[in-house]
Amino acid sequence: MSHTYLVIGEIRGGKLRQVTGELVQAAKLARRDNGDRIVAALLGWQLETFAGELARLGVDQVLVADRPELEHYNPDTYFPALSAIIEETTPHAVFFGHTAVGRDLAPQAAALLGAGQISDVVALKQDGGGLLFTRPLYAGKAFEKKRFLQGPIIATFRPNNIPAAEPADGGAAPITEATTPAPAGNASLRSIVKTVVRKAAGKVDLTEARIVVSGGRGVKSAEGFRPLEELAQVLNAAVGASRGACDAGYCDYALQIGQTGKVVTPELYIACGISGAIQHLAGMSQSRIIIAVNKDPEAPIFQIADYGIVGDLFEIVPLLTEELRQALA
Ligand SMILES: Cc1cc2nc3c(=O)[nH]c(=O)nc-3n(C[C@H](O)[C@H](O)[C@H](O)COP(=O)(O)OP(=O)(O)OC[C@H]3O[C@@H](n4cnc5c(N)ncnc54)[C@H](O)[C@@H]3O)c2cc1C
């Protein structure tokens, strides 16, 4: 029997989120060679361009729920639309990003289908006729591998772990309006989102950035983040922070990385003036390459760093910035 893999795409900051392409790739890894289909769904408002982009990623169909009341995420409006899409596609698996939206919707979908859920998946492969999912445990100190004995499967995928699907040869998949229920009217909503104001969190999305330059209490002030911002600009990187830096008021909590902040998996993580507390490592230890700049040679961050520079960040970071500016020019 052929299966349908349903991918729930996301739009953020006027762009199709990179994790959407990663979910499509995950569905391609999950699909078997017997007529399995990949359906990508987008919920929102004025989706034409994003749906077109998604349709070129090698999916079989794009389903859109394109309605004004879906402009901002609200579980009261999104879940009925998602339920209708699930009913229409009867999926064997539904893949979400491990994002604020995905983490909110996935358990609701699991409850709807009476299905099991696996969260924060970092790898997926075919294994003996089934799918084997890998997810980190204990703040990244261990990994568990899980398989489902039966479908439907609900999974959320951590951004930046599976390479995103590239636009495929062979044109675009058909884009169809999903049959979603008519808006129930504001009276039935528990909340109404009128506008979304994003915190100043830099130009590059922290959770999807390829490079992150992070500052800790060692930056000593809000002004102390300036050299890190300059380095980030040269590398087209996102700026992050430890909770130490956030608690001290040097930067906004939107930048916090760690157990109680964001989880990032960039190709390169540059930690400046961060001691390497376990709660910070929980948010960045899966980064491909870690560089630490710290004036204390005993700082625990050096135990997980691939490259360590012992010294004053206010001397080293500007030097790095200048060298890289010239090298990348
Ligand atoms: C329940 C709980 C949840 C938590 N969640 C998080 C979380 O999500 N994220 C998080 O980050 N923390 C979290 N913490 C806090 C965590 O335990 C640490 O307190 C915090 O990470 C320390 O931040 P820091 O490394 O910036 O500061 P510090 O530990 O004070 O380290 C500062 C470092 O800067 C170095 N330094 C100082 N000056 C310079 C200089 N000029 N040049 C170079 N190096 C310099 C010092 O040698 C030191 O190693 C949590 C704690 C708890 C209890």
The ligand as an ORCA input file, in Angstrom:
! r2SCAN-3c Opt
* xyz 0 1
  C      17.619     25.914     35.230
  C      18.712     26.670     34.544
  C      18.607     26.914     33.190
  C      19.615     27.608     32.516
  N      19.507     27.817     31.157
  C      20.549     28.399     30.517
  C      20.505     28.570     29.097
  O      19.520     28.237     28.425
  N      21.576     29.138     28.494
  C      22.690     29.537     29.197
  O      23.630     30.037     28.570
  N      22.729     29.402     30.526
  C      21.694     28.867     31.213
  N      21.750     28.770     32.562
  C      22.831     29.470     33.279
  C      24.137     28.724     33.287
  O      24.172     27.832     34.393
  C      25.319     29.715     33.433
  O      25.136     30.473     34.592
  C      25.483     30.646     32.239
  O      25.495     29.917     31.037
  C      26.798     31.407     32.391
  O      26.913     32.344     31.369
  P      28.342     32.799     30.886
  O      29.152     31.623     30.444
  O      28.147     33.908     29.912
  O      28.943     33.483     32.200
  P      30.130     33.038     33.148
  O      29.934     31.666     33.632
  O      30.262     34.129     34.147
  O      31.401     33.006     32.181
  C      31.972     34.152     31.641
  C      33.256     33.687     30.943
  O      33.836     34.797     30.268
  C      35.242     34.683     30.384
  N      35.768     36.051     30.183
  C      35.624     37.129     31.004
  N      36.203     38.207     30.436
  C      36.719     37.797     29.245
  C      37.444     38.448     28.215
  N      37.719     39.769     28.267
  N      37.824     37.730     27.148
  C      37.550     36.392     27.059
  N      36.881     35.724     28.017
  C      36.453     36.419     29.090
  C      35.473     34.123     31.777
  O      36.741     33.476     31.841
  C      34.300     33.140     31.900
  O      34.675     31.834     31.465
  C      20.738     28.082     33.245
  C      20.834     27.833     34.620
  C      19.829     27.135     35.258
  C      19.973     26.858     36.715
*
